[in-house]
Amino acid sequence: MRAGVIRNPKSHRNRRDMAWAAAPEGTLFAKPRTKDALTEALAGFAGEGVDTLVIDGGDGTVRDVLTRLPAAFGERRPRLAVVPSGKTNVLAEDLGVPAGWTVEAALQRALDPGRPRVSRPCVEVERRDGTERRRGFIFGTGAYVRATRLAQSAHRMGAFGTASVALTLAASVAQSMAGRSDRGWRAGEPMRLALGGGPATDGSRFLVIASTLETLPLGLKPFGPVRPGLKTLAIDAPPRRLVAALPPLWTGARPAWLEGAGYVRRDGDLEVAFEGEYVLDGEAYPAGALTVRQGPVLEFVT
């Protein structure tokens, strides 16, 4: 095994602890501070034959690494391990990685021939003109973009992880129930949307969220029962019967009235076109005409 470690020095936990790990001989380390430096580090790892890559950072660090892996490694994808050091670590929680996991522990586990492994496909977001392609695990538009901004405010107040998710969720629900239907959160985003190979329709959507994760914080099950693959929830704007919809969106239940009220769950790829922004793993990007598909399956050491 040849291991490489990408440590994000800007990640929440790493700002306090920058000591390098005790590691097997030959392990490569990099702490890139820019995306160009990350690209260069990954290319160097690939050239040195790295086959196990430890990502020491939060969800955003994982997104940036996954987006740049194909250019560095081509079709030869390394095994991955995630050390949850960011403000949000939803992927690590889905994989069952303990909050206090360290680079040392990840490297030790990677060397174990009987190591547990978890496979997850990523989410791939591509502009239809082919100019950009990004990889992550949670894609969202509409209220999800606004909720991400609320989460950043929670971080500034010192709330991270599950506490941040709980505060953001409570504030988002309050915002979604208040105000007029033709403005703010409730008005949604005008967009053209095609779900799971179905026909494209035009309309305002309060929320569109898609993910390949199976376990979300607080036990949330917006996509219905737990299952693998790319899953989407689309909610029409303004949201109807929101108070009644919250329990099934939390527990994964499928009441007969839910879809008729504008809460649509589908599996498979989606096509979406709208102005504004979308969020992928905590960072907002300009929207446009996008294809959101299930990406390659990645193997994680856990």
matplotlib code that plots the C-alpha trace (Angstrom):
import matplotlib.pyplot as plt

x = [0.0, 1.1, -0.8, -1.2, -2.8, -4.5, -5.0, -7.0, -5.3, -8.4, -10.7, -12.3, -10.3, -7.1, -6.7, -5.9, -3.9, -1.4, 0.9, 1.5, 0.6, 2.9, 2.6, 3.9, 7.2, 6.6, 3.3, 3.0, 1.5, 0.2, -1.6, -2.7, -4.1, -5.5, -7.4, -4.5, -2.2, -4.7, -4.6, -0.8, -0.7, -3.1, -1.1, 2.1, 0.4, -0.8, 2.7, 4.1, 1.6, -0.7, -3.5, -5.0, -6.0, -6.8, -8.9, -8.5, -11.2, -14.9, -17.5, -16.2, -12.6, -14.0, -15.9, -12.8, -10.7, -13.3, -13.8, -10.0, -9.3, -10.2, -7.6, -4.9, -5.7, -7.8, -9.8, -7.5, -9.4, -7.7, -9.3, -10.5, -10.6, -12.3, -11.1, -13.9, -12.2, -14.6, -17.5, -19.8, -19.0, -22.2, -20.3, -18.3, -21.5, -23.0, -19.9, -20.0, -16.7, -16.4, -16.1, -12.7, -11.1, -7.5, -5.2, -3.2, -6.2, -7.3, -3.8, -3.7, -7.1, -6.1, -3.2, -5.5, -6.2, -9.6, -10.5, -14.2, -15.1, -18.2, -19.0, -20.9, -21.5, -20.9, -23.2, -21.9, -23.1, -22.2, -23.2, -24.8, -22.4, -19.6, -17.7, -17.8, -18.1, -18.1, -18.5, -19.9, -22.7, -25.5, -26.9, -29.6, -31.4, -34.1, -34.6, -31.5, -29.3, -30.9, -30.5, -26.8, -26.4, -28.2, -25.8, -22.9, -24.4, -24.7, -21.0, -20.1, -22.0, -20.0, -22.5, -21.0, -21.9, -25.3, -26.0, -25.6, -27.9, -30.6, -30.4, -30.5, -33.4, -35.4, -34.7, -35.5, -38.8, -39.7, -38.7, -40.7, -43.9, -43.7, -44.4, -46.2, -46.4, -45.1, -41.8, -38.9, -38.5, -42.0, -41.9, -39.2, -37.2, -38.7, -37.0, -37.4, -37.0, -37.0, -36.7, -35.7, -36.0, -39.4, -40.7, -39.4, -41.9, -41.8, -42.7, -41.5, -39.9, -39.5, -36.7, -34.9, -32.4, -30.5, -28.0, -26.4, -26.0, -28.0, -27.9, -28.4, -28.0, -30.8, -32.2, -33.8, -35.2, -36.4, -36.1, -38.2, -37.0, -33.2, -31.8, -28.7, -28.2, -29.1, -32.4, -34.2, -36.9, -38.6, -41.1, -43.4, -43.6, -45.3, -45.1, -48.6, -49.5, -46.0, -46.8, -48.4, -45.5, -42.7, -43.2, -43.0, -40.1, -38.3, -39.3, -39.4, -43.1, -45.1, -48.6, -50.8, -51.5, -47.8, -47.0, -50.4, -49.5, -46.3, -43.7, -42.2, -39.6, -37.7, -34.7, -32.2, -30.6, -32.2, -32.0, -32.6, -32.3, -32.8, -31.1, -29.6, -27.4, -27.1, -25.2, -22.9, -21.6, -21.9, -20.6, -22.8, -22.2, -23.9, -26.7, -27.8, -28.6, -27.4, -27.3, -27.2, -26.3, -25.0, -21.3, -18.7, -18.8, -16.1, -14.6, -14.1, -12.0, -14.0]
y = [0.0, 3.5, 6.1, 9.8, 12.3, 15.6, 17.8, 21.0, 23.5, 25.7, 23.0, 23.7, 21.1, 21.5, 25.1, 24.0, 20.9, 21.0, 18.2, 15.5, 11.9, 9.1, 7.2, 4.1, 4.7, 6.2, 7.9, 11.2, 14.3, 17.6, 20.5, 22.6, 26.1, 26.7, 24.6, 24.9, 23.5, 20.7, 19.8, 19.7, 17.6, 15.0, 14.8, 14.2, 11.5, 9.7, 9.9, 8.2, 5.3, 6.3, 3.8, 4.9, 8.5, 10.0, 13.2, 15.2, 17.9, 18.5, 17.8, 20.7, 19.3, 15.9, 17.6, 19.5, 16.3, 14.2, 16.8, 16.8, 13.1, 12.1, 14.6, 13.2, 9.5, 8.8, 5.6, 4.3, 5.5, 5.1, 3.8, 6.7, 7.4, 10.5, 12.1, 14.5, 17.8, 20.3, 22.3, 19.8, 16.1, 14.6, 12.1, 10.8, 10.4, 8.4, 6.2, 5.5, 7.3, 8.4, 12.2, 11.8, 9.6, 10.6, 10.4, 7.8, 5.6, 5.9, 4.9, 1.9, 0.7, 1.1, -1.3, -3.9, -6.7, -7.3, -3.6, -2.7, -1.0, 1.0, 1.8, 4.9, 6.4, 10.1, 12.8, 14.3, 17.8, 18.9, 21.9, 20.7, 22.8, 20.7, 23.6, 22.3, 19.1, 18.7, 15.7, 15.6, 13.9, 16.5, 18.8, 21.3, 24.4, 26.8, 26.7, 24.5, 27.4, 29.7, 27.1, 26.8, 30.5, 30.0, 27.1, 29.5, 31.9, 29.0, 28.2, 31.9, 31.5, 28.4, 25.7, 22.8, 19.3, 18.0, 21.2, 23.3, 21.0, 21.2, 25.0, 25.4, 23.1, 24.9, 28.3, 27.0, 25.6, 28.9, 30.9, 28.5, 29.0, 32.8, 35.5, 35.7, 33.0, 35.3, 36.3, 35.0, 31.4, 30.4, 31.8, 29.2, 29.3, 29.2, 26.2, 23.5, 20.1, 16.5, 13.7, 10.1, 10.1, 11.6, 14.6, 18.1, 20.5, 24.2, 25.7, 27.2, 24.8, 25.5, 22.9, 20.4, 18.2, 15.1, 12.8, 9.3, 9.2, 6.7, 8.2, 11.9, 13.9, 13.7, 10.6, 12.7, 10.7, 13.2, 10.7, 8.0, 4.6, 4.1, 2.7, 3.1, 5.3, 8.8, 10.0, 13.3, 15.2, 18.1, 20.3, 22.7, 26.4, 27.6, 24.5, 23.2, 21.4, 21.9, 21.2, 17.9, 17.1, 17.5, 14.1, 12.0, 14.0, 13.3, 9.6, 8.5, 7.7, 7.7, 8.9, 8.7, 12.5, 13.6, 13.6, 15.2, 18.0, 18.7, 16.6, 14.4, 11.7, 10.0, 7.8, 8.3, 11.2, 14.7, 17.6, 21.1, 24.6, 27.8, 31.1, 31.6, 29.2, 25.6, 24.1, 21.1, 19.9, 23.3, 25.6, 27.7, 27.9, 29.7, 27.6, 27.2, 24.1, 21.2, 17.4, 15.8, 12.1, 9.3, 9.3, 6.5, 4.2, 5.0, 2.7, 4.1, 2.6, 3.0]
z = [0.0, -0.8, 1.1, 0.6, 3.0, 1.9, 4.9, 4.6, 6.9, 6.8, 8.2, 11.5, 13.6, 11.7, 12.6, 16.1, 15.3, 12.5, 13.7, 11.1, 11.8, 12.7, 9.4, 7.6, 5.7, 2.3, 3.2, 1.3, 2.9, 1.5, 3.0, -0.1, 0.7, -2.8, -5.4, -7.8, -5.1, -4.4, -8.1, -8.1, -4.9, -6.3, -9.6, -7.5, -5.5, -8.6, -10.1, -6.9, -7.1, -4.2, -4.0, -0.6, -0.1, 3.3, 3.1, 6.3, 6.2, 5.9, 3.2, 1.1, 1.1, 0.0, -2.8, -4.0, -3.9, -5.7, -8.4, -9.1, -8.8, -12.4, -13.9, -11.6, -11.4, -14.5, -14.2, -11.5, -8.4, -5.1, -1.9, 0.2, 3.9, 5.5, 8.7, 9.8, 10.5, 9.0, 10.2, 8.5, 8.1, 6.7, 4.5, 7.5, 9.5, 6.7, 6.5, 10.3, 10.9, 14.5, 15.1, 16.8, 14.1, 13.3, 10.3, 12.3, 12.9, 9.2, 8.0, 10.5, 9.3, 5.7, 6.3, 7.9, 5.3, 7.0, 7.1, 6.8, 3.5, 2.5, -1.2, -2.2, -5.6, -5.7, -7.2, -10.4, -11.5, -15.0, -17.1, -20.3, -22.3, -20.9, -19.3, -15.7, -13.8, -10.0, -7.7, -4.2, -2.3, -1.7, -4.4, -3.6, -4.9, -3.7, 0.0, 0.3, -0.9, 1.7, 4.4, 3.6, 4.3, 7.6, 8.4, 7.8, 10.3, 12.8, 12.3, 13.1, 16.3, 17.2, 16.3, 14.2, 13.2, 14.4, 16.4, 13.3, 11.4, 14.1, 14.3, 10.6, 10.2, 12.8, 11.3, 7.8, 8.8, 10.5, 7.4, 5.2, 7.1, 7.4, 4.8, 1.6, -1.1, -3.8, -2.2, -0.1, 0.7, -0.2, -3.7, -4.7, -7.9, -11.5, -13.2, -15.8, -14.1, -15.3, -12.7, -13.2, -16.9, -16.9, -19.0, -18.2, -16.6, -16.0, -12.6, -9.4, -6.9, -3.3, -2.9, -5.0, -3.2, -4.4, -2.8, -2.9, 0.9, 2.9, 6.4, 7.0, 10.3, 12.9, 11.2, 8.4, 5.5, 2.9, 0.1, 1.7, 3.0, 3.1, -0.2, -2.3, -5.4, -6.4, -4.9, -5.3, -3.5, -5.3, -3.6, -5.5, -4.5, -2.5, -0.3, 0.6, 3.8, 5.0, 8.7, 7.8, 5.4, 7.9, 9.7, 6.5, 5.3, 8.6, 8.9, 5.3, 5.4, 2.1, 2.8, -0.3, -0.4, -0.3, -4.0, -4.9, -2.6, -4.6, -2.7, -5.4, -4.7, -7.6, -8.1, -10.9, -12.8, -13.2, -15.6, -14.2, -15.7, -13.8, -12.9, -9.4, -7.5, -6.5, -3.6, -3.7, -0.4, 1.3, -1.4, -3.8, -7.5, -10.4, -11.8, -15.5, -17.5, -15.4, -15.5, -12.0, -12.3, -10.2, -10.5, -10.1, -7.0, -4.6, -1.9, 1.6, 4.4, 7.6]

ax = plt.figure().add_subplot(projection="3d")
ax.plot(x, y, z, "-o")
ax.set_aspect("equal")
plt.show()
